[in-house]
Amino acid sequence: MYIDTHVHLNADQYDEDLQDVIDRALKSKVEKMVVIGFDRKTITRAIDLAERYDFIYAVVGWHPVDAVDCTTEDLEWIEQLAAHKKVVGIGETGLDYYWDKSPKDIQQDIFRKQIQLAKRVNLPIIIHNREATEDVLNILREEDAQQVGGVMHCFGGSVETARESIDMNFMISLGGPVTFKNAKKPKQVAAEIPLEHLMIETDAPYLAPHPYRGKRNEPSYVPLVAEEIARLKELPVEAVAEATTKNAERFYKFS
């Protein structure tokens, strides 16, 4: 069995065939899916999906790219939703220095506020990091994020950064890019980081694994991520499936 620990079934890309996508995931032995909300629309959809399906859970937060749009009322709403029995984390939050919609100082402020929120509600933090590793790690340290811990979602950094993150009580989650032929860093992380610190995800509809690269991703593809990790670790895929599922169960404390 597998758990897709980070998927956007709340995305517009699934409007036409959502039930088919969910059915394919279940047939592929994906027993649970964590749907990530990151603004008003996607958070509302994530909660709705979690209420409709026993095996779907929700994470609520505000994406760094859109930090400039985040209001005090939005953060208060997220904190209220954190009490929902199917909400299992805060995020995705973090920093994104690739896109320039939101100034860095605003991103950092909203990131800090969500770490503080996560500590108040005692839920783990789901981290988005794009071209901002040093600032992400510094802010996590300064805000004492290790109190609640979290996960480095769709991790693309170095083995050293992965180990720094683990030292701060963070899991490492690998997605489709680990299957890309030119993805040296994710492959090194998969090979060298012990299984007890790893989770798997799709980040669907984005970042589809090989051989579907460039197409719409979906949670039924998460076994392909596990298969590549197993190949790199020279382990049976069943061992990777079992370990990453146990890790996700422990991390998200599914009720």
Secondary structure as the mmCIF struct_conf table of DSSP 4:
data_model
#
loop_
_struct_conf.conf_type_id
_struct_conf.id
_struct_conf.beg_label_comp_id
_struct_conf.beg_label_asym_id
_struct_conf.beg_label_seq_id
_struct_conf.end_label_comp_id
_struct_conf.end_label_asym_id
_struct_conf.end_label_seq_id
STRN STRN1 TYR A 2 VAL A 7
TURN_TY1_P TURN_TY1_P1 LEU A 9 ASN A 10
BEND BEND1 ALA A 11 ALA A 11
HELX_RH_3T_P HELX_RH_3T_P1 ASP A 12 TYR A 14
TURN_TY1_P TURN_TY1_P2 ASP A 15 ASP A 17
HELX_RH_AL_P HELX_RH_AL_P1 LEU A 18 LYS A 27
TURN_TY1_P TURN_TY1_P3 SER A 28 LYS A 29
STRN STRN2 VAL A 30 ILE A 36
HELX_LH_PP_P HELX_LH_PP_P1 GLY A 37 GLY A 37
BEND BEND2 ASP A 39 ASP A 39
HELX_RH_AL_P HELX_RH_AL_P2 ARG A 40 ARG A 52
TURN_TY1_P TURN_TY1_P4 ASP A 54 PHE A 55
STRN STRN3 ILE A 56 VAL A 60
HELX_RH_3T_P HELX_RH_3T_P2 PRO A 64 ASP A 69
HELX_RH_AL_P HELX_RH_AL_P3 THR A 72 LEU A 81
TURN_TY1_P TURN_TY1_P5 ALA A 82 ALA A 83
BEND BEND3 HIS A 84 HIS A 84
TURN_TY1_P TURN_TY1_P6 LYS A 85 LYS A 86
STRN STRN4 VAL A 87 ASP A 96
BEND BEND4 TYR A 98 TRP A 99
BEND BEND5 LYS A 101 SER A 102
HELX_RH_AL_P HELX_RH_AL_P4 LYS A 104 VAL A 121
TURN_TY1_P TURN_TY1_P7 ASN A 122 ASN A 122
STRN STRN5 ILE A 125 ARG A 130
BEND BEND6 GLU A 131 GLU A 131
HELX_RH_AL_P HELX_RH_AL_P5 THR A 133 GLU A 142
TURN_TY1_P TURN_TY1_P8 GLU A 143 ASP A 144
HELX_RH_3T_P HELX_RH_3T_P3 ALA A 145 GLN A 147
TURN_TY1_P TURN_TY1_P9 VAL A 148 VAL A 148
STRN STRN6 GLY A 150 MET A 152
TURN_TY1_P TURN_TY1_P10 HIS A 153 CYS A 154
BEND BEND7 GLY A 157 GLY A 157
HELX_RH_AL_P HELX_RH_AL_P6 VAL A 159 ASP A 167
TURN_TY1_P TURN_TY1_P11 MET A 168 ASN A 169
STRN STRN7 PHE A 170 LEU A 174
HELX_RH_3T_P HELX_RH_3T_P4 GLY A 176 THR A 179
BEND BEND8 PHE A 180 PHE A 180
TURN_TY1_P TURN_TY1_P12 LYS A 181 ASN A 182
HELX_RH_AL_P HELX_RH_AL_P7 LYS A 184 GLU A 192
BEND BEND9 ILE A 193 ILE A 193
HELX_RH_3T_P HELX_RH_3T_P5 LEU A 195 HIS A 197
STRN STRN8 LEU A 198 ILE A 200
TURN_TY1_P TURN_TY1_P13 ALA A 204 PRO A 205
BEND BEND10 TYR A 206 LEU A 207
HELX_LH_PP_P HELX_LH_PP_P2 ALA A 208 PRO A 209
TURN_TY1_P TURN_TY1_P14 HIS A 210 PRO A 211
BEND BEND11 TYR A 212 TYR A 212
TURN_TY1_P TURN_TY1_P15 ARG A 213 GLY A 214
BEND BEND12 LYS A 215 LYS A 215
HELX_RH_3T_P HELX_RH_3T_P6 PRO A 219 TYR A 221
HELX_RH_AL_P HELX_RH_AL_P8 VAL A 222 LYS A 233
TURN_TY1_P TURN_TY1_P16 GLU A 234 GLU A 234
HELX_RH_AL_P HELX_RH_AL_P9 VAL A 237 TYR A 252
TURN_TY1_P TURN_TY1_P17 LYS A 253 LYS A 253
#
